[in-house]
Amino acid sequence: MIGVIDCGMGNVRAFLHIYKRLNIPARPVDHKSVFDSVDKLVLPGVGTFDWAMHRLEQSGLLPALERAVLNVGKPVLGVCIGMHLMASRSDEGQRHGLGWISVRVRKFALPDRARFPLPHMGWNEVVPVLQDGLFRRFTNSGWFYFLHSYHFPTEGDYVLATTEYGGMPFASAVRVGNIYGVQFHPEKSHADGIRLLRNFAEL
């Protein structure tokens, strides 16, 4: 059973719809009591870092989420801002993140903003750099939809896949143990996004 964290900061229905099409059981997680009934978790997110962290804290789900991920060891997939929240800090805000991955999220520093504006929006190639079940069924790369101005740097042993924008590589997928994150939106990425979400369910 896949649990999609529902605290008002992501398109929960899109993930549930995809898993329904795949005939994979999934449900929203909107109360701490639901965590015991799911095997894996998706933490979707849109918006700004501080706002998303505030929403997660105010939802009342955070203590149960941390127990499920850090103590029980349930796999979790952070998406976009959901991935950023897993870091220690972000250039986008003043609040502390969850600190599950020891890194600071950085803002793009692009020399040619005329040709490469922010946010980075649209389709781009994701190239796995490590063998991992999250990218099973992919050959050399995949194409995914992005919408962001901040990124994980590529200096770190957490990097699963990289992408380039404006001549600058960044980590577009990360992993530390049972903690996964993707910068792109698999729920908006058609066949490759569906393939990745199936892979996560089958880890």
C-alpha positions in Angstrom: 0.0 0.0 0.0 1.3 3.4 -1.0 0.5 6.3 1.2 0.5 9.8 -0.3 1.1 12.5 2.3 -1.9 14.9 2.2 -1.2 18.2 4.0 -2.3 20.6 1.3 1.0 21.1 -0.5 0.9 18.7 -3.5 -1.3 17.1 -6.1 -2.3 14.1 -4.1 -5.0 13.0 -6.5 -2.6 12.8 -9.4 -0.5 10.2 -7.6 -3.5 8.3 -6.5 -4.9 8.2 -10.0 -1.7 6.9 -11.5 -1.4 4.1 -8.9 -5.1 3.2 -9.5 -4.3 2.9 -13.2 -1.4 0.6 -12.3 -3.6 -1.5 -10.0 -1.4 -0.7 -7.1 -3.2 0.1 -3.8 -2.7 3.6 -2.7 -4.4 6.0 -0.3 -4.0 9.6 1.1 -2.3 9.9 4.4 -4.2 12.7 6.2 -4.0 11.4 9.8 -1.3 9.9 11.9 -3.3 6.7 12.4 -2.9 6.0 8.6 0.8 5.4 8.7 0.5 1.9 10.1 -1.5 0.8 7.1 0.9 1.8 4.4 4.2 0.3 3.3 5.7 3.2 1.3 5.2 7.0 1.4 5.2 9.7 -1.2 5.8 13.3 0.0 4.6 15.6 -2.8 5.1 19.3 -2.7 4.6 22.6 -4.6 5.2 26.1 -3.4 8.0 27.7 -1.4 10.3 26.0 1.2 9.2 27.8 4.3 5.5 27.6 3.4 5.8 23.9 2.7 7.7 23.2 6.0 5.0 25.2 7.9 2.2 23.2 6.2 3.9 19.9 7.1 4.4 20.9 10.7 0.8 22.3 11.1 -0.7 19.1 9.6 0.1 17.1 12.7 1.6 14.4 10.5 5.3 15.2 11.0 6.0 13.1 14.2 4.3 10.0 12.7 6.1 10.6 9.4 9.5 10.8 11.0 8.8 7.6 13.0 7.8 5.8 9.9 10.8 6.9 7.9 13.6 7.1 10.5 12.6 4.4 13.0 10.5 1.9 11.0 12.5 2.4 7.8 9.6 2.7 5.4 10.7 3.9 1.9 9.7 7.5 1.2 9.8 9.5 -2.1 10.0 13.3 -1.9 8.8 15.1 -5.0 10.0 18.7 -5.9 9.5 20.7 -2.7 8.9 17.4 -0.9 12.5 16.5 -1.8 13.8 19.9 -0.7 12.2 19.5 2.7 14.4 16.4 3.3 17.5 18.7 3.3 18.9 20.6 6.2 18.4 24.1 4.8 17.5 25.9 1.6 18.6 29.1 0.0 14.9 29.7 -0.6 13.9 30.2 3.1 14.9 30.7 6.7 13.5 27.6 8.3 15.3 24.4 9.0 14.3 21.4 6.9 13.8 17.8 8.0 17.6 17.2 7.9 17.2 13.7 6.5 19.9 14.5 3.9 22.8 16.6 5.1 22.8 19.2 2.3 21.7 22.8 1.6 19.4 23.3 -1.4 20.9 26.0 -3.7 19.4 28.5 -6.0 20.5 28.3 -9.7 23.4 30.6 -10.5 23.1 30.8 -14.3 25.3 33.1 -16.3 22.8 33.5 -19.2 19.4 34.2 -17.7 18.1 35.5 -21.0 18.5 32.1 -22.6 17.9 30.1 -19.4 15.3 31.8 -17.3 14.1 30.8 -13.8 12.2 28.9 -13.0 13.6 25.9 -14.9 10.3 24.8 -16.5 9.5 22.1 -18.9 10.9 18.8 -20.1 14.5 17.7 -19.5 16.6 14.6 -19.5 17.4 12.7 -16.3 20.5 10.5 -16.5 21.0 7.9 -13.7 24.6 7.8 -12.4 24.1 4.8 -10.1 22.2 1.5 -10.5 19.1 1.6 -8.4 15.6 0.1 -8.4 14.0 3.5 -8.8 15.3 3.6 -12.4 14.6 0.0 -13.3 13.1 -0.4 -16.7 15.1 2.7 -17.9 17.9 2.3 -20.4 20.3 5.3 -20.4 18.0 8.1 -19.3 14.4 9.3 -19.0 12.5 12.5 -19.8 10.6 14.3 -17.0 8.8 17.5 -16.4 10.5 20.2 -14.1 9.4 23.4 -12.4 11.9 24.8 -10.0 14.5 27.5 -9.3 16.4 25.7 -6.5 18.3 22.4 -6.7 20.4 19.8 -4.9 24.1 20.1 -5.8 25.9 17.2 -7.4 28.6 17.0 -4.7 27.5 14.2 -2.5 27.1 10.5 -2.3 23.3 10.9 -2.3 23.2 11.5 -6.1 21.2 8.9 -8.1 20.7 10.9 -11.3 21.7 14.3 -12.8 20.2 16.8 -15.2 21.8 19.8 -16.9 20.2 23.3 -17.2 22.0 26.3 -18.6 25.3 24.3 -18.7 24.9 23.6 -15.0 24.5 20.0 -13.7 22.3 19.4 -10.7 21.1 16.3 -8.8 17.7 15.5 -10.1 17.3 12.3 -8.1 18.8 11.4 -4.7 18.9 8.6 -2.2 20.1 8.0 1.4 19.0 4.6 2.5 15.2 4.3 2.4 14.9 8.1 1.6 14.4 9.0 -2.0 13.9 12.3 -3.7 13.2 13.6 -7.2 13.4 17.1 -8.4 11.0 16.6 -11.3 7.3 15.8 -11.2 6.7 12.1 -12.1 2.9 12.7 -11.9 3.2 15.1 -14.8 5.8 13.1 -16.8 3.6 10.7 -18.8 5.2 7.3 -19.5 8.5 7.8 -17.8 6.8 9.3 -14.7 4.4 6.3 -14.5 7.4 3.9 -15.0 9.3 5.6 -12.1 6.3 5.5 -9.7 5.8 1.8 -10.5 9.4 1.2 -9.7 9.1 3.0 -6.4 6.1 0.8 -5.5 8.1 -2.3 -6.3 11.2 -1.4 -4.4 
